[in-house]
Each structure stands twice: as C-alpha cells, then as structure tokens.
Amino acid sequence: MRLPGVQSAYIEIEASHSYSIGYGPYAVLWVAGEAGWYEINPSPRYQALYDTTCEAITAYYHIMDIYNSRTRKGIGVREQRKLFKKLDLKEVFYQVSPSPRLALPQRRI
C-alpha cells in the first residue's frame, strides 16, 4: 500500500521467514522481515520475474475459482472426483488465459 506524501525507499530483506500472497483485482506479494511485513515492489532488474510470478498467481486463483464453482455441497469425495475428471483441462486454460502465453497451443492437423 502506498500512502500519498510518503516517500519510499528500496530495501533488501535478507532473513525472511514468511511470505503472503494477496489477490484482488491483481496479485500482490508481501514478505515478512524482522521489522514487519513489506509489499514487494521489485527493482527494474527483477521486474520481469515479478510480473511472471504475479501472472502465475492470477492463473492459479482463476483455476481455483473454476474448480470451486464446480463443487457441490453434500456430495462425497468420489462423486466430486468424477465431476473434476469431466472438466476439460483445455477449456479451463482458455477460460483462465489473460494472455495468449497461458493458453494451450492450437493443435496442428
């Protein structure tokens, strides 16, 4: 979270013991340091890695939303597994795909 009028500084967290992933309209990563929790705002050197990580987090949560929308309360584990086996993975990836990179490639015939 950025506060207006407050300057930020780049710091390095060397001994992190925990991390947290937030997901709202976009993915956010936090890391725990000795003095508290810090939102990760990567240096330009690590921006591409950070963006890829956030894209993967977003894809994960979209996939979980799809699977959770298919769950039904009151049915057993075996019935739930049958429902998930019927779910076409290719269709899930196309629903999740925010960019062509996450979509499955087209099969060539």
N, C-alpha and C positions, 0 to 999 in steps of 0.2 A: 504494500500500500504506500502510495506516495502522498505526502502532505504538502499542500501549496505553501511556498515560502520557506520550506525546509530544504537545505542543501544536503545532497547525498555524497557519499564517498565510497570509493572502491575499497573493499576489504577482502582478506583471504581468511577463510575458516579452515584451520588445519586439523582440528580434532573434533570433527563432527560425529556424533553418536546416533543421530536420528534425522530423518527427513520426512516431509509430508507432501502429499500431492493434493492440490485443490482443483476442482473442476466446476466451472460455472459456464459462462459463455466462452471461456478459454481456459487452458491449463495454466496452473501456477505451481511453482515448486518452492518449498521452503526448506531450509536446513537449520538444524539446531547447533548453536555454538555455546561456548561457556557463558556468554552473557545473555543468551536468549535466542529467539527464532528470527531468521532473516529470510526475506524473499529474495530469490535468486534473480539477479539482473546481470547476465553474463557480459564479460568484456567482448569486444569485437572478435577477438581470437576464438572464443568459444560459442559465438552466436549461432553458427550453423549446427553444431551439436545440440545446443539448447533447443533450437527450432525443431530438429528431428525428434528429440525426446518429447517435446510438447505435442507434436503430431501423433506420436505413438500413444501417448496418454489419452489424447482425444479419441483415437480409434478404439482403444481398449474400452473406454466408457461408452462409446456408441454401441459396440458389440454387446457389452453387458446390458445396455438398455433393450436391445433387440431380444436377447435371451430372456431377460426378466419379463418382457411383455408377453412372452410365450408361456410363462409359468402359470400354473393354475393351483390355487389353494385347495387343499383337501384331497389331492391325489398322491399316490405313493411314489417312491423313488423310481421304481421300474417303469411306471407309466410316464413319469417325467422324462426319463432317458429315451423312451420311444418317441416322445414329442421332439426332443432335441435331435434325434437321428433323422427325423423327417425334414429338419431345417436344412435347406440347401446353403452350403457354405459360400458358394459363389454369389448367391443372392445377398447374403449378409455383407460380404465385402463391397458389393456395389451399393448397398444402402449406406454403408459406413463411409465410403470413399469421399473425403472432402477434396481430394485432388486425384488426378489420374495415376499418380505414383502408388496409391494404396489399392487401386482397383486391380482385379486379376487381369492378366493379359488375354486378349482375344485368341481363341484357338484358330490356327490356320488349317484350312481344309484343302 
